[in-house]
Amino acid sequence: MAIINIKVQDRQTLLDVAVQYLGDATGAIELAVLNNLALTEALSPGQVIQVDTDYIINPKVVNYLKDKDVTPITD
C-alpha cells in the first residue's frame, strides 16, 4: 500500500479527489472506506485525507490532470 496524504481544495468532493488521484470517480468508494467517511460527506478545505496510490484505476487520467495542472472541483 502506498498511502499519501493530500489536502482537500475548496469545494472538492470525494468524487473530485478520486478522479484527480485515482483516475475515476468509482475510486471514491475506496477513499471513503480508507478515510472512514460517508461517500457523500462534505469535505472541508485543507482537510487531510489519505489516498492509496496502489489503487489507481486509470493512470492516463491521473497523468493528464497532473500534466495540465487541472484540479477537479465541484461547485
Secondary structure, DSSP 8 states (H G I E B T S, - for coil): --EEEEE--TT--HHHHHHHHHSSGGGHHHHHHHTT--TT----TT-EEEEEGGG-S-HHHHHHHHHTT------
